[in-house]
Each structure stands twice: as C-alpha cells, then as structure tokens.
Amino acid sequence: MCSMNLSNGIESTLPSLLGQGILMIAISVMMLFTNVWLALIYIIAMPVTLIGLRVIAVRTKREFAKANRQLGKMNSLVSDTYSNHTVVKAYGRVDEKEAEFDSLNREFESLFVRSRFTSGFMRPFSDMMAKISYILLCLTGGMMLISGTLTLGQFTAFLFYGNMIGVPISELSVAFNNFQDSLSSAARVYEFLDEDEEPQEQPKTRLIPEKVRGEVSFENVRFGYTPEKTLMENVSFTAKPGYTMAIVGPSGAGKTTLINLLMRFYDIQGGSIRLDGVDIRELSKHELRGAFGMVLQETWIFDGTIAENIAFGKPGASREEVVRAAKLAYCDGFIDRLPKGYDTYISAENSALSAGEKQLLSIARAIIADPKVLILDEATSQVDTKTEEVITRAMQEMMVNRTSFIIAHRLYTIRNADRIIFMKDGDIKEVGSHEELLKKHGYYAAMYASGISAE
C-alpha cells in the first residue's frame, strides 16, 4: 500500500506540483511586467499562503503517517490470518481474529478521518488567501484607476491574471495535500530500505572450492544474541573431513544456532570457527556459504519447472546433471509420473508434490551443488516412516566423502554417526559415538532410552 501511494505521488502528484508551480511563476512574471505595485499584493500574499500551507502540511504528514502505520498493522493481520486460516479455524480463533481486525479497523477509521480532516484545510485556506488578494487587487486597482496612475487595460489585465493565478494556487494545495500522503508512505518505505545490510567484506583469504577438504573446528567459541546474555561459552569440537556429526538435544539447546554460526548468519563474540584451518571470518560470506549444502526441515520450492528447482543448486547445470542428481536423490520415480516430467511446472502455493517429494527435490538440489560440507536440519521430521526411509537412503548416499552435520529429530537415525554432540542450554554436554554415549549413562543415554525426540 505504501509503495502504491509513493508510486501515485511520483507519477501524478509530482508532475501536477511542477506544472502548476511553473504556471504560477509565469503569471507572477506577467503581473510584474504589467504593474509592479499591484503585483506586490500577490508577492506578499504568496509567502503568507505558503507558510500557512506549511503549518497545515506538518500536521497533515504526521496524521497520514499514523494512519499508514495502522494500515500496515491491518494488512499484516489479514495476511497472517489468511495464510494460516486452517490453524485459526482449527483452534476456534475466528471470532477473536475478527474482533481484533474490527478494533484495528475502527482505530484506522479514526486516524484516516483525522488525517483527511486536517488535510481538508489546505484548499479552503489557499482559496481564502486567493480571494483576499483578489479583493485587495480590486480595491487598490480601482483607486489607482481613479487617480489616473493605472490604465483601464492594465486594470482589466490584472483582473484576468488575478483570476488565473487562483487556479494554480488551488491546484497546488490539492496536489500538496496528496503529496503529504506520498511522503508519509515514502518514509515507511525508506525506513525498510535503510535497514543495515550485511557489510561487503574484503576477504583476507580466498576459498578455492576444489581444494576444500571439509575439516571444521570450533575453538572456545563464545556467542550471545545480545551482548548482555551469553548463549554459548567455550564451545569446542572438531569434525574431520568426511565425518558425520550429529547434533542432538532438547528444544532451545542451541543446535540451530551452532549451524547459523558455522554459516556466518551470525558472528561469534569470542574464539574461532575454522574451515580447513582458516578462520571463517577471513573468508567472504559468499565463498564460505558456497562450500556448504543445506537440506532444511522446511522445504523451499519456487515457481518454475522441476528441472529449474533442482538446477538452482548449480546455475547453468546441464539436463544430464539434473537427471543424475534426481536419480541419486530417488526423485526420478515420481518425476517420471508427472505430466511433463522434468518440465512440469510447480510452485510453493500450488504443487501436486507431497511433503516427502519436495524434500527429495531439496536433496537433489544439494547433490547437484556438490558441497564439501553438508548440513541436514531435521530433514525427515515432517514425513511418514516409508518416505523417511527413502529420504534417509538418499541422504546417506549424499553424505559419502562429505563432512556432514545432522540436527537429529529421531535419535535412531543418527546411530551410525561418527560423533554425536549432545547440547543443552547452549553448551556441549557430551561428545562421542552412539555406543560410547550409551555407556556413559548420561544425557544422551537418558534421552535415547526415554524415546524423547531431539527437536
């Protein structure tokens, strides 16, 4: 909505402001050439008019900004409720959401009326000043005409100019009024655009993908989302090239945070994270992330063909590479059953694929990228047992000769991992193989025995 208001302001309101402004200046110049003393009436009246419009505009802009913020809240509520309408209905929250919308709508109505009421003073004020100037022009011009200092032709011309200049002043007030709405919308747009982006870094070390071995080490890593609260303290472990590292623990233990630090979605406050012995802060984020492949719990499908979705992992990939990746991920079976095979069009909102089939596509996308380090974030948590077996088989083949990090949802799926890291409250409590941790009778053994999923 804000972008639409801004677009309208640029396309229609701004040209009107410029056009009427130029016309007003042209008429003023003609007045000066006709008679300087009568022109002074409008020259003095114009600043007074502009000052008055400025005072009204400041208040109007403030009211428009409040109304636009309220409209943003309404749009957000409508979007969230519509996209999650099944959950809203399932929990019987329809009436509550309707009441919340009604409350926001009433407040928006109040702010909208107030903003329009304030902006409504602009045209009457400019018209009043134009009429006052015109009356003064008639009185002064009439006296000058009687005294003989002004000819009838000049007086008639000034009356004509006085009528003409009232039109651009009125139109300017309307355009200026509409422009305030555009300015308040622009403020919201630029508030978003001015958010800090990831800084462009100058890497100290270049990463050569062909030479990446995949050794990952955390050395006394310290991290907190806020400086006041530390989540991790002195976290250390090493994943040798080709190792499978499983990360387990209760919700909120810091499993996903560990992966986010590895990918440099956040930077650590202390210690170091190294890839093949190189501190990842010495690498550019683009090159670092290019060495990783990810298969997440939430599958991501974009509008395009099956082949395009798989080839997203490797821009410019040939059809042969796409087919090979699909076969390795066990996608070829269901792809061949689709109407157009690899050229079947799919989208996130409207797709004939099941959750498991989408996950297999995500695995094929990771396979074609051929990463040296693989991250699997609860990739089988939303599928049935049979589909999980297929996905697990595809992942096991994909993990061959790759360093892999698995955030485990079901503990029995990571029994063959080279190392299992048990995390709790941001700290690593235990590290070892499945058999070693069971013999310790510690955190991992208790969770495995009780059958609690490591979400």
C-alpha positions in Angstrom: 0.0 0.0 0.0 2.8 2.4 0.9 4.6 1.6 -2.4 1.4 2.3 -4.3 0.9 5.7 -2.6 4.5 6.5 -3.4 4.1 5.5 -7.0 1.0 7.6 -7.4 2.8 10.5 -5.8 5.7 10.3 -8.3 3.5 9.5 -11.4 0.7 12.0 -10.9 1.1 14.3 -7.9 4.7 15.4 -8.6 4.1 16.4 -12.2 1.0 18.4 -11.1 3.1 20.2 -8.5 5.7 21.1 -11.1 3.2 22.1 -13.8 1.1 24.3 -11.5 4.2 25.8 -9.9 5.6 26.8 -13.3 2.2 28.3 -14.3 2.0 30.4 -11.1 5.6 31.7 -11.6 4.7 32.6 -15.3 1.6 34.5 -14.2 3.6 36.3 -11.5 6.2 37.5 -14.0 3.4 38.8 -16.3 2.0 40.7 -13.3 5.4 42.3 -12.6 5.7 43.4 -16.2 2.2 44.9 -16.1 2.3 46.8 -12.9 4.9 46.3 -10.1 2.7 47.8 -7.3 -0.3 45.7 -7.9 2.0 42.6 -8.3 3.3 43.3 -4.8 -0.1 42.3 -3.4 0.3 38.8 -4.7 4.1 38.7 -4.0 3.3 39.5 -0.3 0.3 37.1 -0.2 2.2 34.1 -1.6 4.7 33.7 1.3 1.8 34.1 3.8 -0.1 31.4 1.9 2.9 29.1 1.7 3.7 29.5 5.4 0.1 28.7 6.3 0.1 25.6 4.0 3.4 24.5 5.6 1.9 24.6 9.1 -1.1 22.6 7.9 1.2 20.2 5.9 3.4 19.3 9.0 0.3 18.3 11.0 -1.2 16.5 7.9 2.0 14.5 7.3 2.0 13.4 11.0 -1.6 12.2 10.8 -1.0 10.5 7.5 2.0 8.6 9.0 -0.2 7.4 11.9 -2.9 6.2 9.5 -0.4 4.4 7.3 1.2 2.6 10.3 -2.2 1.5 11.4 -3.0 0.3 7.9 0.2 -1.7 8.0 -0.9 -3.5 11.1 -4.3 -4.3 9.5 -2.6 -5.7 6.4 -0.2 -7.8 8.5 -3.1 -9.2 10.5 -5.1 -10.0 7.3 -2.0 -11.7 5.7 -1.1 -13.8 8.7 -4.7 -14.9 9.3 -5.3 -15.7 5.6 -2.1 -17.7 5.2 -2.8 -19.6 8.4 -6.6 -19.9 8.1 -6.6 -23.6 8.8 -4.9 -23.2 12.1 -7.1 -20.3 13.1 -10.2 -22.3 12.3 -8.9 -25.5 14.0 -8.3 -23.6 17.3 -11.6 -21.7 17.1 -10.0 -18.3 16.9 -12.0 -16.9 14.0 -14.2 -14.7 16.2 -11.1 -13.4 18.1 -9.3 -12.5 14.9 -12.4 -10.8 13.5 -12.7 -8.8 16.8 -9.0 -7.9 16.5 -9.5 -6.7 12.9 -12.6 -4.7 13.9 -10.6 -3.0 16.6 -7.7 -2.1 14.3 -10.2 -1.0 11.6 -12.0 1.4 14.0 -8.7 2.9 15.0 -7.7 3.2 11.4 -11.0 4.9 10.6 -10.4 7.4 13.3 -6.9 8.2 12.1 -8.0 8.3 8.5 -10.8 10.8 9.2 -8.5 12.9 11.3 -5.8 13.0 8.6 -8.4 13.9 5.9 -9.9 16.5 8.2 -6.6 18.1 8.8 -5.6 18.0 5.1 -9.0 19.4 4.2 -7.9 22.8 5.5 -5.4 23.3 2.7 -7.7 24.1 -0.2 -10.1 26.4 1.8 -7.1 28.3 3.2 -5.4 28.7 -0.2 -8.8 29.8 -1.7 -9.4 32.3 1.1 -5.9 33.8 0.6 -6.5 34.0 -3.2 -9.9 35.7 -2.6 -8.4 38.2 -0.1 -5.6 39.0 -2.6 -8.2 39.5 -5.4 -10.3 41.9 -3.2 -7.2 43.9 -2.3 -6.3 43.9 -6.0 -9.8 45.3 -6.9 -9.7 48.0 -4.2 -6.1 49.1 -4.9 -6.5 48.9 -8.7 -9.8 50.8 -8.5 -8.2 53.7 -6.6 -5.2 53.7 -9.0 -7.6 53.8 -11.9 -9.5 56.8 -10.4 -6.3 58.6 -9.7 -5.1 58.0 -13.2 -1.9 56.0 -12.3 -3.4 52.9 -13.9 -5.0 52.5 -17.3 -8.2 50.5 -17.9 -6.4 48.0 -20.0 -3.8 47.3 -17.2 -6.6 47.0 -14.7 -8.5 44.6 -16.8 -5.3 42.6 -17.5 -4.7 42.4 -13.7 -8.2 41.2 -13.0 -7.6 38.5 -15.6 -4.3 37.5 -14.0 -5.9 37.5 -10.6 -8.5 35.0 -11.7 -5.9 32.9 -13.4 -3.4 32.7 -10.5 -6.1 31.4 -8.2 -6.4 28.2 -10.3 -2.8 27.0 -9.8 -2.8 28.0 -6.1 -5.9 25.9 -5.6 -4.5 23.0 -7.6 -1.2 23.3 -5.8 -2.9 23.0 -2.4 -4.7 19.8 -3.6 -1.5 18.3 -5.1 0.5 19.3 -2.0 -2.2 17.6 0.1 -1.9 14.4 -1.8 1.9 14.6 -1.8 1.8 14.5 2.0 0.3 11.0 1.8 3.0 10.0 -0.6 5.7 11.5 1.7 4.5 9.6 4.7 4.4 6.4 2.6 7.9 7.1 1.4 9.1 7.5 5.0 7.8 3.9 5.7 9.4 2.5 2.5 12.8 4.1 3.2 12.6 3.0 6.9 12.7 -0.5 5.5 15.4 0.3 2.8 17.6 2.0 5.3 18.0 -1.2 7.5 21.6 -2.3 7.7 22.7 -4.9 5.2 25.4 -7.4 5.6 28.7 -5.4 5.1 30.7 -6.0 2.0 33.8 -7.6 3.2 37.3 -7.8 1.8 38.3 -11.4 2.4 41.9 -11.9 3.7 41.9 -15.4 2.3 40.3 -16.8 -0.9 38.5 -20.0 -0.8 39.2 -22.5 -3.6 36.2 -24.9 -3.8 38.2 -27.7 -5.4 40.7 -27.7 -2.6 38.2 -27.6 0.3 38.7 -30.8 2.4 35.8 -30.1 4.9 37.6 -30.1 8.2 35.5 -27.9 10.6 36.6 -26.9 14.1 35.1 -24.8 16.8 37.7 -23.4 19.2 36.5 -21.9 22.5 33.5 -20.2 20.7 31.5 -17.7 22.7 28.3 -16.2 21.4 25.1 -14.4 22.5 22.3 -12.9 20.5 22.7 -9.8 22.8 25.9 -8.6 24.5 24.2 -8.9 27.9 23.2 -12.5 27.6 25.7 -15.2 26.5 24.2 -18.3 25.0 27.5 -20.3 24.3 30.7 -20.2 26.2 33.9 -22.1 25.3 32.3 -24.5 22.8 35.0 -26.7 21.2 35.0 -29.7 18.9 36.5 -30.8 15.6 34.8 -32.6 12.6 37.4 -34.3 10.4 36.9 -34.4 6.7 34.3 -36.9 5.8 33.0 -37.2 9.3 29.3 -37.3 10.1 28.5 -35.1 13.1 25.0 -35.4 14.7 23.8 -32.6 16.9 21.1 -33.6 19.4 19.5 -32.0 22.5 16.2 -30.6 23.8 14.5 -27.6 22.2 16.4 -24.4 22.8 19.7 -26.2 23.3 21.4 -24.2 20.6 21.6 -26.8 17.8 20.4 -24.5 15.0 22.4 -21.6 16.5 25.5 -23.7 16.1 24.8 -24.1 12.4 24.0 -20.4 12.0 27.4 -19.6 13.4 29.1 -22.0 11.0 27.3 -20.4 8.1 28.1 -16.9 9.5 24.5 -15.8 9.7 25.8 -14.5 13.0 29.3 -13.7 14.0 30.8 -15.0 17.2 32.0 -12.8 20.0 34.9 -14.9 21.1 37.1 -17.9 20.0 37.2 -19.0 16.4 35.5 -21.3 13.8 37.8 -22.8 11.2 37.3 -24.4 7.9 40.4 -26.4 6.9 42.4 -24.4 9.5 41.3 -21.0 8.2 39.2 -18.7 10.4 35.9 -18.3 8.6 36.0 -14.6 9.4 38.9 -14.3 6.9 36.7 -15.6 4.1 33.9 -13.8 2.3 30.4 -15.0 3.3 29.6 -15.7 -0.3 32.6 -18.0 -0.7 32.1 -19.6 2.7 28.5 -20.5 2.1 29.3 -21.8 -1.3 31.2 -24.6 0.4 28.0 -25.7 2.2 24.9 -27.5 1.1 21.8 -27.4 3.2 18.6 -29.5 3.4 16.2 -28.0 5.9 13.1 -29.1 7.7 11.0 -26.6 5.8 11.3 -27.4 2.1 11.6 -24.4 -0.3 10.1 -24.6 -3.8 9.9 -21.7 -6.1 7.8 -21.0 -9.2 9.3 -22.9 -12.1 9.9 -26.4 -13.6 11.2 -29.4 -11.7 14.5 -29.1 -13.6 14.8 -25.5 -12.7 14.2 -26.2 -9.0 16.9 -28.9 -9.0 19.4 -26.8 -11.0 19.0 -23.9 -8.5 21.9 -25.6 -6.6 24.2 -25.2 -9.6 23.4 -22.3 -12.0 23.9 -23.4 -15.6 23.7 -27.1 -14.9 23.0 -29.4 -17.9 20.0 -31.6 -18.2 22.2 -34.6 -17.7 23.5 -33.3 -14.4 19.9 -32.5 -13.3 18.8 -36.1 -14.1 21.8 -37.6 -12.4 21.1 -35.6 -9.2 17.4 -36.6 -9.3 18.3 -40.3 -9.6 20.8 -40.1 -6.7 18.1 -38.4 -4.6 15.5 -41.0 -5.7 13.4 -38.3 -7.4 13.2 -39.9 -10.8 10.4 -42.3 -9.8 7.8 -39.6 -9.1 9.2 -37.2 -11.7 8.6 -39.7 -14.5 4.9 -40.0 -13.4 4.3 -36.2 -13.7 2.6 -35.0 -16.9 5.7 -33.3 -18.4 8.4 -35.0 -16.3 11.3 -32.6 -15.6 9.5 -29.8 -17.4 6.4 -29.9 -15.1 5.7 -26.5 -13.6 5.4 -26.3 -9.8 5.1 -23.6 -7.3 5.2 -23.2 -3.5 1.4 -22.4 -3.3 0.1 -24.8 -5.9 2.0 -28.1 -6.3 1.0 -31.7 -6.8 4.0 -32.9 -4.9 3.8 -34.3 -1.4 6.0 -33.1 1.5 8.3 -36.0 1.1 8.7 -35.5 -2.7 9.5 -31.8 -2.1 12.2 -32.9 0.4 13.7 -35.2 -2.1 13.9 -32.3 -4.6 15.7 -30.3 -1.9 18.2 -33.2 -1.6 18.7 -33.3 -5.3 19.3 -29.6 -5.3 22.0 -30.1 -2.7 23.5 -33.1 -4.6 23.9 -31.1 -7.8 25.7 -28.3 -5.9 28.3 -30.9 -4.8 29.2 -29.2 -1.5 32.1 -30.3 0.7 30.2 -29.7 3.9 26.6 -30.8 4.2 24.0 -29.6 6.7 20.8 -31.6 7.4 18.4 -29.8 9.7 15.8 -32.3 10.8 15.2 -33.1 7.1 12.9 -36.1 7.8 10.8 -34.7 10.7 7.6 -34.0 8.6 7.2 -37.2 6.6 5.8 -40.6 7.2 8.0 -43.7 8.0 8.1 -45.1 4.5 9.1 -41.8 2.9 11.6 -41.2 5.7 13.3 -44.5 4.7 13.7 -43.2 1.1 14.9 -39.8 2.2 17.4 -41.3 4.7 18.8 -43.6 2.0 19.2 -40.6 -0.3 20.9 -38.6 2.4 23.3 -41.5 3.3 24.4 -41.7 -0.3 24.8 -37.9 -0.4 26.9 -37.9 2.7 29.6 -40.2 1.3 33.0 -38.4 1.3 31.4 -35.2 2.7 31.6 -33.7 6.2 28.1 -33.7 7.4 26.2 -32.0 10.3 22.9 -33.6 11.1 20.4 -31.9 13.5 18.6 -35.1 14.6 14.9 -35.3 15.1 14.7 -39.1 15.7 17.7 -40.5 17.6 17.7 -43.8 15.8 18.5 -42.1 12.5 22.0 -41.0 13.8 23.2 -44.2 15.4 25.9 -44.6 12.8 27.2 -41.1 13.1 31.0 -40.7 13.7 30.4 -38.3 16.5 27.2 -37.3 18.4 27.2 -33.9 20.1 24.6 -33.5 22.9 23.8 -29.9 23.6 21.9 -28.3 26.4 21.5 -24.6 27.4 24.0 -23.6 24.7 26.8 -25.9 26.0 28.1 -29.2 24.7 27.5 -31.7 27.5 28.7 -34.9 25.8 30.6 -35.9 22.6 31.1 -39.4 21.4 29.8 -42.2 19.2 26.4 -43.8 19.9 27.9 -46.8 21.8 30.3 -44.5 23.8 27.5 -42.2 24.9 25.2 -45.1 25.9 27.9 -46.5 28.1 28.3 -43.1 29.9 24.6 -43.3 31.1 24.4 -39.5 30.8 22.2 -37.1 28.9 22.2 -38.9 25.6 21.6 -42.3 27.1 18.6 -40.9 29.1 17.1 -39.3 26.1 17.6 -42.4 23.9 16.1 -44.7 26.5 13.1 -42.5 27.1 12.4 -42.1 23.3 12.2 -38.3 23.5 12.7 -36.7 20.1 15.6 -34.3 19.9 13.7 -31.4 18.4 
